Amino acid sequence: MKLLIISPSFFPSTYYGGPSISVYYLSSALALLLSDLSVVTTDANGKERLSVTKNKYIEVDKNLSVKYYSNSTSFGLSFKMVLNLWRDIKANEIIYIVSLFSLQPQKLFSFLFSLKKR
């Protein structure tokens, strides 16, 4: 089973506190049970940006890969991520959308996933 988690921020981001870190621990635990788990996120870390490889998947744990995009807004949305998200959604069977502080990007992601079923 292939699972994609979409989150505005992700570990090693610590600025937003528990949500970013808990999604990392959730992902790591699920990766032990699944053969393929991916996370799509931004490099958001408050006013700072994470120093991570961007725009391609990096393996962070067994069965767990993360793709970071450059954050374009103050609430963890990347325009480049939105433009490329369809490709990631089509390649996965289950999509889990994490909303930390704003529902607007998640509404877009939900709409894109609904297109996959058509």
Buried (B, 14 or more C-beta within 10 A) or exposed (E): EEBBBBBBBBBEBBEBEEBBBEBBEBBBEBBEEBEBBBBBBBBBBEEEBBEBEBEEBEEBBEBBBBBBBBBBBEBBBBEBBBEBBBEBBEEBEEBBBBBBEBEEBBEBBEEBBEEEEE
